[in-house]
Amino acid sequence: MTPFIDPVVAGTDGSAGATAAVEWAADHAGLRGVPLRVVHAVDRLPYDGPRYPIPDCYDKLAPSGRQILDHAARAARGRRPGLVVTTQLAEGRPGRVLREQASGAAEVVIGSHGAGGFPGMLLGSVGNQVAGHVAVPVVVVRPSAPEAAEEIVAGFDCTETSEAALAYAFEEARLHGRRIRIVCAWEPPVPYGPVIATDLDEMRRAAEEYARGELRSWQGAYADVETELDMVRGHPVSALAEASSRAVLLVVGSHGRNAFTAAVLGSVSRALLAHAHCPVAVVRGVLS
C-alpha cells in the first residue's frame, strides 16, 4: 500500500494573483516530490445572509467554483507536467477553509491579492488569517523584482522560535541550489533613565558575534549552502523589506521576540506580507 503523502495546498479564487500562487505551488510540489491540492472556497456570506437568504445559493455558486478549479488545475499541470494535481471545492470562509486544509498539508500557498486586485481584500486578508495560525509554513506569493538575485532571505532574531524558519529557509536553499542571506536587525536600546554613553560599534560586534555563534550549527549542517549574515541596524520590517527587493523568497518566523529590539516577530511577519517585494514564507515557531 502506497503511504499517504501530505500535499502542498494552494488556495485559489480565480484571480491572476491566485493563478501565480498555484503555479508557484506546482513548482514547489514538483521539486519536493509531493502532490498538489488546489482548493476553492465557496463563501455564501457576501451574497446570502440569515435575514435575506438566497434559495440554493451554494448550488448557484458551485459551478463557477468548479470552473475556477479546472482553470487552476490546467495551469498547474501546464507548469509541471506529470505532477499529481487534485482539486477540492469547499464551502465556508476562505480563511477557515485553508486553516482546516493545513492540518493535512505540507504547506499552504496563496496569492497576495484576491479577485478585483484590491490590496488587503479576499486572499490578501486571508493571508493574515492563515499565516502564523497553522502549524505548517504558509507562503504568500508576491511578484519578485525582475532583477532579483537567486537568493533566499531569512529573518533571524537569535531566539529558538527562529529555528523553524531557518530550517525551512536552509531546506529551500538546498532544494533550489540557491544561496541564503540571513538578516539580523538590531537597534540600540531606548534609554528610560539617565542617558548612558553607548559604544554602538561594540554593540554591533557583540550582536554579530552572538548571531554567528547561534548560526554555526546550521552552517555546519548545510555546508553545501552558501550563507551570508547581514547585521543591519534598524527595524526588522525595514531591514527585511529592503533585503526582499533582491530575493526570490523571504522567510520569516511568527511569534518570536527579537533579542535586541524586543519587537514581536508576529507583527513583523504581518507587515512583511503587505510590504515585501517577493514571495513570503511565514513559518510558525515552537513556543516553549
N, C-alpha and C positions, 0 to 999 in steps of 0.2 A: 504494500500500500504506500503510495507516494505521500510523504509528510506534508502537512499544510504549511505554506509559506506566507507570512504576513505581507500584504501588498503595499505598494505606495498608493495612497488615496489622493485623488485630485478632485477638488470641487469645481463645478462649472455652472455659470448662469448664461452661457452662450455669448458673452461679450468677447471683444478682442483680447482684453487682458486675461480673461479666463482661458481662452484658447492658447495663449502664450504659456500660461501656467501648466496646462495639460501637456503641451509639447516638452516643457522643462521636466515635468514629472515622468514622461515617457523616456526621455534620455536617461534620467536618474535610475528608473526602474530597470532599463536595459543594461546599464553598466553594473548594477548590483545583482542582476540575475533574478529579479523578483517580478511578479505580475503587477499590473496596474489596474486599479479600480477607479472608474470615473463616476462621480456622484452628482446628481442634481436634486436640489430640494424644492419641492412644490409647496410654496407658502401661501395659505389661504388668506392670511390676515390683511394684506394690502387690499384685498378685494371682498372678503367675506367677513362678517362680524356677527356676534350673537344678536344684536339689535336688528340688523338688516341682512339676514342670511341669503345667500345666493344658492338656489337649488342646484345640486350636482356640481358644485364649484370645482371639486377635485377632478371630476371626470372631464370638465371643460379645460382645465389647465394641464392635465396629464399629457395629451397628445403633443403639445408644444414642448413639454419637458422631454419627451422621448425623442423628438427631432433634435433638440439641443444635445442630448446624449449621443445620438447617432453621428452628428457632426463632430463631436469631440472624439469619439472612438476612431472615426476615419482619420482625423488629424494625428492622433497618437500612433496609429498603425502606419500612416504615411511617414511619420518621423522615425519610427523604429519597426521596420518590417520584421515579423516573426515574434514580436512582443505579445504576450498573453494579456489581452485587454478585456475587462468586463465592465458593465455599466449597471448602475442602480438608481432607480427613481424612488426618492423618499419623501414622505410628507412631513412638513414641520419647518420651523425657522432654521435658516441655513447654519447659524452658529451652533445650535443644539444638535442638528443632524451631524455636522462634522465632528463635534466633540464625541458623539456616540460612535461614529465611524473610527475615531482614533483608537478606540480600545482594541481593535483588531487590525491595526495598521503598523507598518514600519515607520511611516511618517505621513504628514498631511501637507498638501501643496495647494495653494490658492493664488488667485491673481490679486494685484494691489488695488484695482478698481473694478467695480461691477458694471452692470449694464447701464448705459447712459453716460458713463465717463465722469460722474460727479465724485470728486475725491471724498473719501470717508463714507460713501454710500454703498449699500449692498455688500459686495465682497470686501470693500475697503474696511468697513466697520466689522465685518466678520473676522478679519484678521485679528483684531483686538479681542474678539470674543473667544477665539480658539488658541492663539499663541500664548504660551505660558499657563494655560488652563488644562492641558493634557500632558500625559507622560511622554509622548513621542515628540520628536522635532517637528516644528511647523515652519514651512518655507512659504514666504510671501514673495511672489515673483514680480519684481520691478525691472524695468529695462536697464541694462548696463550701458555705460557710455561707450561709444564706438572705439575710443582709444584706450579702453580698459586693458590693463596688463593681465596676463594669465596668472593671477594670484588670488588667493583666498585671504581675507582679512578676518581675524578673530579678536574680539574684545576680551581682555583678561584683567580681572580685578584682584588677583592674588589671593583668592579665597577658594575653599573647597567647592563652593557652589559653581565655580567656573569650570570644574573638571569635565562635566558632561558636554559643555560647549566646546572645550578644547579637544575632547575625544572625537566629536563629530567633525570638527574642522580638520584635524590631522587625518582622519579617515578619508574625508573628501579630497584633501590634497594628494594623498597617496593614490586614491582611486583614479583621479583625473591627471595625475602626473604634474601637478602644479606646486608652486612654492606657497608658503604660508607666511603672512605678515601678522605678527601678534602686536596689538596696540594696547598699551597700558597707560591710561591717562592719570595724571596726578596733579593736585593743586596744593599749595601751601595751606596749612590750617588757618581758619579765620580767628584772630585773637578776640577773646571775650573779656580779657583783663588788661593790665598794663602791657603795652607793646614790647615784645622781646625781639631783639635782633635775631634774624634768621638767615643762615647761610643757605641760599637756595641751591647753589651748586652742590653743597654737601647733602642736602635733602634729596636732590635728584640722584646723586651717586648711591645713596643708601637705598632709595626706592628701586633703582635699576639692579643693584646687587641682590636685593631680596627677590625681585621678579626673576632674574636669571637663575637663582637657586631653585625657585619653585618650578621653573621650566626644564631644568636639567634632565629630569627623569623622562619627560615627554620627548625631548630631543634624542635621548638615548634609545627610546622605544621606536622612534620614527627617524632613524638615522638617514634613511633614503629620501627624506623630505627636506628640501631647502627651507630653512627657517630664518626669519629676521625679526628681532624685537625692536619696536619703536616705543620709546618713552616720550610721551607728549604731555607738556604742561598745559592743562586746560580741562574743560568739562568733557566727560566721556562722550556725550552726544555730539559735540562739535568735532572732537578728535576722530570718532568713528565715521561720522558722516563725510568728513573730508577724505579719509582713507578709502571710503567706499567708492569714491569717484574714480579710482584707479583699479577697482577689483571686479571680479566676476561673481563673487559671493561674499556676503558679510555674515559672520556667525556671532551671535551674542547669547548670553545666558539670561535667565529671568530669575527674580527673587534672590539675587545676590546682593552683597553690600561691599562697596568699594573700600579697600583697606586704607586709602589715602584721603578720600574725599567724603566718605560716608554717604555717597549717593546711592540710592536704591536702584539696582540694575533693572528691576522691573519697569520703572519709569523710563529708563534709558532705552530698553528694548521697544517700548511703545512709541517713543519719539522717533526711533530709527525706522519703524515701519512706515512712518509718514515722510521721512526726510532723507533716507538713504538713496544712493544713486545706482544701486544694483539689487539683485535678489537678496532677501534677508532670511536667514535661518534662526529661529528662536528655539533654544534648547533649554528645557527646564532643568535646573539644578536640583540636587537631592539635599533637602534641608535636614539637618540633624536635630 
